[in-house]
Amino acid sequence: GCSDTASVNISVNFPPTANAGPDKVILAGGSTQLEGSYTGASVNLQWSPAIYLSDAGLETPVATPPSDYDYTLTVRDIVGCGTATDMVHVKVFKDFFIPNAFTPNDDGKNDLWDIPALHAFTDYTVSIFNRGGQLLYRAEGNYQPWNGYYKGTIQPTGVYTYVIDLKQSKRIFKGTVLIIR
């Protein structure tokens, strides 16, 4: 009666996953940090194309493209358990057009003070003031075009001051908008 026991450790590697993160928006000349992530025990990761990236081998490189760009994060398992990819789009606005007048008279034309590029940003504030410095409108990260009203009251023809703080690009726009009735 002889007996013997033995054990063997088995490592199971699962295929990797890649997540390039949310799409990004910047103004021309600006930069943004990509929010890549992955799963996998033994992986090699690479962003492509590598152009306009601080380091294409990092999980979260800084991107400074001069125009719209798509970046792909590729994650390869180095022991042969697969490859995963995901893409992120970086939208680059060449300029940030802010209308200087609008006509909220319900004729269906220019009834709202709308800044199209603002719809793509997530971290910002928009404030509009009357001549006396009273805050009439404020939006933080959930921009709805201004209709020229304050607390249900139509505002008169005149010049109003705005301040737009694009926090992610550290730019502040100040100016005036004219309501024409």
N, C-alpha and C positions, 0 to 999 in steps of 0.2 A: 503494500500500500503506500506508494509515493504520491504526493500531490504537489501542485505548483500553481501559482497565480501570476498574472501579469496585467499591466494596464497600459493603455495607449491614449495619449491626449490627441484629440482631433480638433483642429482649428477649421472653422467654416468661414470662409470669406464670402460676404454677400457682394453683389454687384454695386459699384459706386453710384451715387446720384449727384447731379449738378444742379445748382440753382444760381442763375446769374443775377438775381435780385430784381427789384422794380425798375421800370424804365425811368430815365432821368431827363431833366430839362435844364439847360443852361443858356446864358446869354453869350454871344460871340466873345471870345477872349477869356471866358470863365472856365472853371473846372468843377468836377464833381467826383465824389468817391463812389466807385462801384461797390455793390453790396453782395458779392459772390459768397456762396457757401457750398459745402459738399458733405457727403457721408462716404465712408470707406476707410479701411484701416491702413492700407498701404497704397497710397495714390500719388500720382504726379498730376499737377494741374497746370493749365496754360490758357491764357486769354489770347484770342486771335481776332483780327489782326493785332499785332503788338504795337502798332503805330499810335502815337499820342497817348500812350499809357506810361505811368511812372515805372512800373515793373510788371510785365506780363506774367510773371510766375507767382505773384501774390494773390491771395484770395480777394483782397479789397484794394485794388490799385486806384490811383487818381487818373481820371481821363480828362484830356483837354483838347478834344477834336475841334477843328475850325468849322465843321459843317456836320449835318446829321450823320450818325455813324451807328452801325450795328456791331456789337462785340459778342463773341461766342466764348463761353467758358467750357473747356473740355477737361474732363476728369478721367484719367486712365488708371485702372488698377494695375500695379506693377507685377502682380503674381498671375495675371491673366484672367481675372474675373470680370472683365468687361470695361466698357467705356460709356460715359454719359456726357451729354452736352445740353446747354441751355443758352439762350440768347437774351441780350438786353439792348434796348434802343436808347441812344442819347440824342435827343432833339436839341438843335442849336438854333436859337432865334437870333437872326442877324441884327435886328433892331427890336425895340419895344415901343410900338406905336401907341400913343395915348391921344385920343381925340381931344380937341380943345373946345368943342361945342357940341350941343345936341338940342333937339327940339321935341320935348315930351308933350306933344299936342294930340296924341292918339290918332295920327294919320297913317301909322304903320311905317313911317320912314324916320330913322334916327330918333326914335322915341326913348331909347335907353343910352346911357353912357356906358359903353362896353369896350373892354380892352381884351381882344381875343387872345393874346399871348398869355394873359394872366390865368386863363382856364387851365393851363398846363402846369402851373406851379402849385405847390402844396403848403409851403411855409412862407407866409407873407401877411401883411396887413394893408388895408386900404382905408383911408380916412378922408372925409370930405367935410369942410367947414364953411360956414357962411362968413360974411364980412365982419361980423362981431366976434368971430372965433368959436362959435357954438358948433359942436360936433353934430352933423346931420346924418352921417352914414359911416358905418364901420363894418368891415368884413375881415375875418381872420381865417384864411385857409379854406373858405367856402364862399368864393366870390359869386355874387349875383349882380348883374349890371344894375346900376343905379337908375331909378325911374324919375328922379327929380322931386320925390316926395320926402317929407319928414313927419313921422308919426301920423300918417294919413293925410297930411296937409300938403297941397301942391306948393312948391317953392316958386317965388317970383322970378321973372327975367332978371338976370344979373350974373356976376362973376363969383365963382366959388373956388376955394383953394383945396387942393388935394395933396396928400402925402401917401406914397406907395413905398413900402419897405419890403424888398425882396430879400428876406433874411438869408436864404441859402446862397445867394450870390453877393450878399453884403452891399447891395446897391439900394439907394434911396432916390426916388423920383419925386420932385416937388414942382407944382405948377398950378395953373388955373384952368377951369372949365367954364364955359359960358352956357347958361340956359337961355334959349331963345324961344319965346312963346308967340 
